[in-house]
Amino acid sequence: MEERVTFKERIKSELSYHNIKLYPYESDELDENEISLNDRIKQQLIPFAIVGSEKNVLIDGKQVRGRRNKWGVINGKLNFALGLFYIL
């Protein structure tokens, strides 16, 4: 868990250093609720990974759309409520 926190902070630091703006963008047109939601997204969810695949992989004996890497398999259907966004 500590490794993940360190990794996220390193990514955020690099984004800031290179002045890379990410969604959700700041806007003068947002109300207080939208600003609060955007702040939570920036603090808690960013960075995240977008996972996509055109291939099926075998997970627990079932074929699912996903991606295999050296750390294991990412099931593209697992977090469908979040779309294909995975919180790092």
Backbone as a ProteinNet text record, in pm:
[ID]
protein_1_A
[PRIMARY]
MEERVTFKERIKSELSYHNIKLYPYESDELDENEISLNDRIKQQLIPFAIVGSEKNVLIDGKQVRGRRNKWGVINGKLNFALGLFYIL
[TERTIARY]
83.4	0	87.8	193.8	282.2	347.7	380.6	441	344.3	217.1	116.9	104.3	103.6	92.8	213.9	331.3	453.8	449.8	402.7	392.2	296.1	179.1	81.1	137.3	207.5	264.9	372.5	450.8	552.7	487.6	380.1	309.7	251.9	188.1	130.2	238.7	353.1	464.7	514	527.9	571.6	469.9	342.2	238.8	245.6	262.9	272.1	397.9	510.1	637.9	631.6	567	557.9	433.1	361.1	241.8	139.2	115.7	17.8	-116.6	-215.6	-349.6	-431.1	-502.8	-585	-729.7	-816.9	-957.8	-970.6	-1059.3	-1155.2	-1088.3	-1117.1	-1057.9	-1125.5	-1048.7	-1105	-1181.9	-1290.9	-1374	-1446.1	-1465.5	-1540.8	-1690.1	-1733.5	-1875.2	-1924.2	-1835.6	-1874.4	-1935.9	-2036.3	-2092.5	-2012.2	-2046.9	-1970.6	-1968.1	-2080.4	-2085	-1992.3	-1991.4	-1904.4	-1757	-1726	-1588	-1544.8	-1633	-1602.4	-1580.8	-1667.8	-1653.7	-1522.2	-1491.1	-1366.4	-1244.5	-1248.4	-1137.2	-1119.4	-1230.6	-1221.8	-1163.2	-1206.1	-1152.7	-1002.5	-959.3	-816.6	-735.6	-788.7	-715.7	-717.4	-830.2	-846.2	-828.4	-868.1	-870.4	-754.2	-703.4	-594.7	-464	-376.8	-387.6	-467.5	-520.3	-590	-543	-572.9	-533	-657.7	-645.6	-753	-709.4	-792.9	-758	-851.2	-792.4	-870.6	-807.2	-887.8	-835	-931.2	-875.2	-955.6	-942.7	-871.1	-845.2	-915.2	-946.8	-999.7	-885.6	-888.8	-790.5	-865.5	-799.1	-859.4	-837.6	-947.5	-941.9	-1034.6	-980.1	-1058.2	-1143.5	-1084.7	-1154.1	-1254.6	-1265	-1360.7	-1286.4	-1335.9	-1281.9	-1343	-1259.4	-1306.9	-1219.8	-1277.8	-1198.5	-1106.3	-978.9	-883.3	-744	-651.1	-513.2	-421.2	-326.3	-228.6	-97.6	-39.1	92.8	178.9	299.2	388.5	342.1	248	197.6	68.7	10.5	-113.8	-205.9	-334.9	-436.5	-528.8	-561.4	-658.8	-786.8	-892.5	-1022.4	-1093.7	-1114.7	-1179	-1324.8	-1389.2	-1530.4	-1550.3	-1446.6	-1458	-1514.9	-1466.5	-1510.1	-1596.1	-1692.7	-1773.2	-1845.8	-1878.1	-1945.6	-1856.2	-1725.3	-1631.7	-1591.7	-1654	-1609	-1482.1	-1386.4	-1259	-1151.1	-1190.1	-1096.2	-1060.9	-934.4	-888.7	-811.7	-852.3	-785.1	-653.5	-544.8	-413.6	-392.1
-119.5	0	125.7	124.8	240.3	267.1	158.7	172	242	209.1	270.9	420.1	456.8	597.7	674.8	617.6	681.4	697.8	594.1	598	709	717.5	820	959.7	978.4	1109.9	1147.3	1048.2	1074.7	1117.7	1050.8	1087.8	1228.5	1257.6	1391	1498.9	1469	1563.4	1590	1485	1499.8	1580.4	1554.1	1628.1	1776	1805.4	1944.1	2011.4	1942.9	1997.6	2035.6	1952.2	1975.7	2055.3	2103.6	2187.2	2120.4	1991.8	1915.3	1922.2	1975.2	1989.4	1864.8	1816.4	1697.1	1728.2	1642.8	1649.2	1610.6	1666	1770.9	1907.7	1983.2	2113.8	2216.5	2315.6	2424.2	2519	2573.7	2663.5	2759.7	2881.1	2981	2952.3	2860.9	2830.7	2722.4	2663.7	2554.8	2608.7	2534.7	2572.4	2503.4	2530.1	2477.8	2325.3	2260.6	2114	2054.7	2115.2	2066.5	2087.6	2200.3	2227.5	2126.2	2097.9	2000.1	1861.3	1820.7	1690.8	1683.2	1786.8	1788.8	1781.1	1849.9	1844.6	1703.2	1635.1	1496.2	1404	1424.4	1343.3	1363.7	1488	1518	1460.4	1466.6	1419.6	1268.5	1205.2	1063.2	972	1014.9	923.5	940.1	1059.3	1082.1	1045.2	971.5	922.2	792.8	762.5	636.3	581	457.5	392.4	361	372.2	333	202	101.6	-31.1	-67	-104.7	-149.2	-273	-353.2	-473	-522.5	-581.5	-647.6	-798.3	-843.9	-986.6	-1039.8	-1167.1	-1236.4	-1310.1	-1311.9	-1385.7	-1477.7	-1579.4	-1677.5	-1636.2	-1616.2	-1583.6	-1679.5	-1756.6	-1854	-1944.1	-1986.2	-2077.5	-2011.2	-1878.7	-1807.5	-1715	-1706.1	-1612.3	-1475.1	-1375.2	-1237.9	-1144.2	-1031.9	-931	-867.1	-870	-816.8	-806.7	-779.3	-757.9	-827.8	-902.8	-974	-895.1	-878.8	-816.5	-898.8	-853.3	-934	-944.4	-860.8	-865.7	-945.9	-982.6	-1059.1	-1019.1	-1031.2	-1002.3	-893.1	-798.8	-694.8	-730.3	-752.1	-787.2	-658.4	-639.1	-518.1	-505.8	-613.2	-609.7	-595.2	-613.5	-617.9	-489.7	-376.2	-248	-173.2	-241.6	-180.9	-55.6	-48.5	70.4	193.3	173.4	283.9	298.7	223.6	217.5	134.7	176.4	104.1	184.9	260.9	340.5	264.2	244.8	175	272.9	282	369.8	305	378.4	323.5	325.7
0	0	0	78.9	85.6	-50.1	-121.5	-254.1	-349.6	-339.7	-426.9	-397	-269.4	-230.9	-283	-267.5	-315.8	-467.4	-537.5	-682.8	-727.1	-662.3	-697.6	-675.3	-563.9	-534.3	-636.1	-680.3	-781.7	-912.5	-951	-1074.5	-1062.3	-949.5	-929.5	-933.5	-874.6	-874.4	-1016.6	-1097.3	-1236.1	-1317.3	-1296.8	-1368.2	-1333.7	-1206.7	-1161.5	-1216.4	-1207.8	-1254.4	-1402.4	-1481.8	-1625.6	-1664.3	-1562.2	-1582.2	-1673.6	-1647.4	-1725.6	-1654	-1721.1	-1665.4	-1696.4	-1597.3	-1612.7	-1583	-1636.4	-1600.9	-1454.1	-1379	-1413.6	-1415.4	-1521.1	-1538.9	-1448.3	-1408.3	-1328	-1419.7	-1364.9	-1444	-1350.6	-1396.7	-1319.9	-1321	-1406.8	-1421.1	-1325.6	-1247	-1157.7	-1029.4	-978.1	-848.1	-737	-611.6	-497.4	-493.6	-526.4	-526.5	-632.2	-749.4	-856.8	-822.3	-762	-719.8	-615.1	-519.5	-414.5	-473.5	-566	-630.6	-708	-784.8	-861	-770.8	-657.1	-561.1	-506.8	-476.1	-427	-533.7	-658.3	-767.8	-778.9	-776.1	-789.5	-673.8	-553.3	-436	-422.3	-453.2	-423.4	-543.9	-661.4	-775	-871.7	-884.9	-980.2	-914.2	-976.3	-1112	-1118	-1232.7	-1255.5	-1388.6	-1410.3	-1534.7	-1615.7	-1745	-1836.1	-1899.9	-1884.4	-1934	-2048.2	-2158	-2271.5	-2332.3	-2397.7	-2460.5	-2566.5	-2669.4	-2772.1	-2758.9	-2655.7	-2639.1	-2514.9	-2519.8	-2403.2	-2335	-2202.2	-2123.5	-2028.3	-1982.1	-1893.1	-1747.7	-1673.9	-1530.9	-1458.6	-1366	-1288.7	-1379	-1488.7	-1579.7	-1672.1	-1669.3	-1754.2	-1849.9	-1971.7	-2069	-2044.2	-2020.7	-2000.7	-2083.3	-2118.9	-2189.6	-2087.7	-2115.6	-2019.7	-2078.3	-1990.5	-2031.6	-1933	-1985.8	-1903.1	-1905.4	-1786.2	-1777.7	-1681.7	-1652.7	-1570.3	-1424.8	-1383.1	-1245.9	-1233	-1345.8	-1341.8	-1454.8	-1429	-1529.8	-1478.2	-1566.1	-1532.7	-1605.6	-1529.7	-1584.9	-1625.2	-1754.9	-1804.7	-1766.7	-1724.9	-1687.6	-1537.1	-1460.3	-1314.9	-1255.7	-1298.8	-1244.3	-1345.4	-1403	-1508.4	-1460	-1329.7	-1277.2	-1292.2	-1293.8	-1312.3	-1458.5	-1545.7	-1684.1	-1684.9	-1762.1	-1764.4	-1694.4	-1593.4	-1515.7	-1389	-1367.1	-1246.3	-1159.8	-1035.2	-941	-903.1	-919.5	-884.8	-735.5
[MASK]
++++++++++++++++++++++++++++++++++++++++++++++++++++++++++++++++++++++++++++++++++++++++

